[in-house]
Amino acid sequence: MGFKLSYISIYLTLFWSLTLMGQDKELQFNIYFDHDKYDLKPEQQTRLDSLIALPDKDRYDIHINGFTNEIGSAKYNLELSRKRAEHVKQLMRSFTIISSIGQGELGGESATNRRVEIIFHPKSMHIAMEGEIVEPPIIAQPMIDLSQRFSMPEVGERIALDGILFYPDQDVIMDQSKEVLEQLVSLLNTHRRLKFKIMGHICCGDPERPAMDVINNRTGQQDLSYARARSVYLYLLKKGISRKRMRFMGMAYRFPTGLGDEFDRRVEIEITGINDPTDAFLERSELESQGIKLDSIEHELRKID
């Protein structure tokens, strides 16, 4: 099945490339969703992957519009259409994004209304509009190295854990975060004197109510920043970092960076103490010897996998 989807993706990429070649007009592609969903089925993900693989990305601006059908309330559908547009946008960040908008309902209950429109617009034709937000492409970065941030840690210092990624609107850590998490474990084992708290932050909050968290779609609870910090905490606990060294907190929208959603949506650690070198921390074997069974940690982690 995986080979078949890869073959289809390559075929579609070649087809889209030929379609776009030499075009000086807008071209629209549609991606479709299941009812009440904003993540993609494998065949639609393959279709989107074929667009993401297109060459000459610097020739185009991308406009993304999310839609739903009429099933459900208008307010709910507007938010669902926004999530669909945002999900596709995050996957297409190798392009310049001019707009990503949830447009709400289209008339009728047709399954074809559950879609995101991706409009390729030649940059040579772009006319700037007042108030438009242009998001430049994100170029793939080399492997993140956290070691420099731990070179001379001080109490009160905050260290952003770039590279720890979560599925949209969930507390489930994505597989591509593994290398950064393993780096973090290694550094915390090297700097055994450090105590710290893990802080989860959200984007897109209400500046008038910065303490209000957003919904975690995995559980339905309004605690996403807290749940993401907890996921990192449980991962470190599973890897043998003593619970006596760390705690976790959800900060909601209390500390926006002012740099945009992608920077606001983050996990940080803050150094809360540096113990005397003679202090000993409980490690994995000590936790077990004192009756603190790691089976319970495994159970908690399985719930968020």
C-alpha positions, -999 to 999 in steps of 0.1 A, spaced: 0 0 0 28 24 9 46 17 -24 14 23 -43 8 56 -27 44 67 -33 40 58 -70 8 78 -72 24 108 -55 53 108 -80 28 105 -109 7 133 -96 38 155 -90 48 151 -126 12 158 -137 10 190 -116 44 201 -128 33 198 -164 0 215 -156 18 245 -140 46 247 -165 45 280 -183 12 290 -168 6 327 -160 -28 323 -144 -43 311 -111 -47 273 -108 -68 257 -81 -65 223 -65 -89 208 -40 -82 185 -10 -112 167 5 -120 157 41 -142 132 59 -172 145 77 -163 165 108 -125 159 103 -96 182 96 -69 156 92 -64 139 59 -71 103 47 -40 86 31 -52 92 -5 -58 129 1 -24 132 20 -8 116 -11 -25 142 -33 -13 170 -11 23 155 -9 24 156 -47 17 193 -46 43 199 -18 69 182 -39 65 206 -69 96 224 -80 100 261 -86 82 270 -53 95 305 -55 73 312 -86 40 310 -67 21 324 -38 -4 301 -22 -39 310 -11 -57 285 11 -95 285 17 -112 260 40 -149 250 37 -175 227 52 -209 215 41 -241 227 59 -242 198 85 -238 214 119 -241 249 133 -226 278 114 -203 287 143 -190 252 145 -185 249 108 -166 282 106 -141 269 132 -139 235 114 -132 252 81 -104 273 98 -88 241 112 -89 225 78 -72 255 62 -46 257 90 -38 220 88 -31 223 51 -12 255 56 12 239 81 20 211 56 27 236 28 50 260 46 77 254 20 57 278 -2 49 315 4 15 317 20 -5 349 13 -37 339 31 -51 309 50 -88 314 58 -117 293 71 -146 304 49 -173 284 67 -202 266 50 -209 260 14 -246 254 5 -259 219 7 -246 186 23 -225 174 -5 -192 157 5 -174 178 -21 -181 208 1 -158 194 28 -127 207 12 -97 230 12 -90 250 -20 -53 256 -27 -48 283 -52 -15 287 -69 -10 324 -79 20 335 -100 40 360 -80 45 381 -111 7 387 -110 4 395 -73 -11 429 -63 -5 437 -26 -37 443 -6 -39 464 25 -37 443 56 -26 411 39 -2 389 58 26 373 38 42 343 54 75 336 38 85 299 32 101 280 59 133 265 46 143 231 61 169 237 88 198 215 99 194 194 129 187 215 160 215 215 185 204 223 220 238 219 236 247 256 232 216 266 252 228 245 281 264 257 281 261 280 311 226 276 325 214 301 351 184 301 374 155 318 357 168 312 322 142 299 297 153 275 270 130 270 240 128 234 229 126 240 192 119 209 172 94 193 196 63 191 175 27 180 182 -1 170 160 -25 199 154 -46 208 184 -34 176 203 -9 168 230 5 138 210 42 144 202 51 138 165 77 111 156 100 137 140 106 152 175 125 121 187 160 134 179 155 166 198 139 148 228 168 124 229 192 153 228 173 169 257 175 136 278 213 134 272 218 171 282 197 167 313 218 136 323 250 156 317 237 185 338 224 165 367 223 194 391 196 213 372 160 215 384 135 229 359 99 233 350 84 225 316 61 251 302 36 247 274 24 277 254 -4 281 228 -8 304 199 -40 321 187 -51 330 222 -73 359 234 -51 388 246 -80 399 268 -81 365 285 -45 352 283 -50 325 309 -77 308 289 -64 276 273 -77 260 241 -93 226 235 -72 195 233 -89 175 205 -76 142 218 -94 145 251 -119 173 246 -105 192 276 -96 229 275 -60 224 286 -39 221 255 -8 240 268 -9 220 301 -14 187 283 16 193 259 39 202 288 27 171 306 35 149 275 71 161 275 72 156 313 60 120 309 85 113 281 114 125 303 101 105 332 100 74 311 136 81 301 147 81 337 148 118 346 139 121 382 105 136 390 122 155 419 140 176 393 111 187 372 75 199 372 52 211 344 28 239 338 4 251 311 9 288 304 -19 292 278 -14 326 261 3 344 289 36 349 272 32 355 234 65 362 217 52 389 193 68 369 164 37 351 152 18 319 158 46 295 149 68 310 176 40 313 202 32 276 198 61 262 218 74 242 248 101 257 270 119 247 301 129 272 328 158 265 351 144 267 387 174 256 406 210 244 405 217 219 433 249 215 452 272 190 435 270 166 465 232 163 460 221 130 445 191 127 423 169 96 421 176 78 388 156 51 371 169 22 392 164 42 424 128 50 414 121 13 410 139 4 443 116 28 462 85 12 447 78 39 421 69 16 392 76 27 357 46 6 346 23 35 356 44 59 335 41 36 305 3 35 311 1 73 310 23 75 278 1 49 261 -29 71 267 -13 100 247 2 78 219 
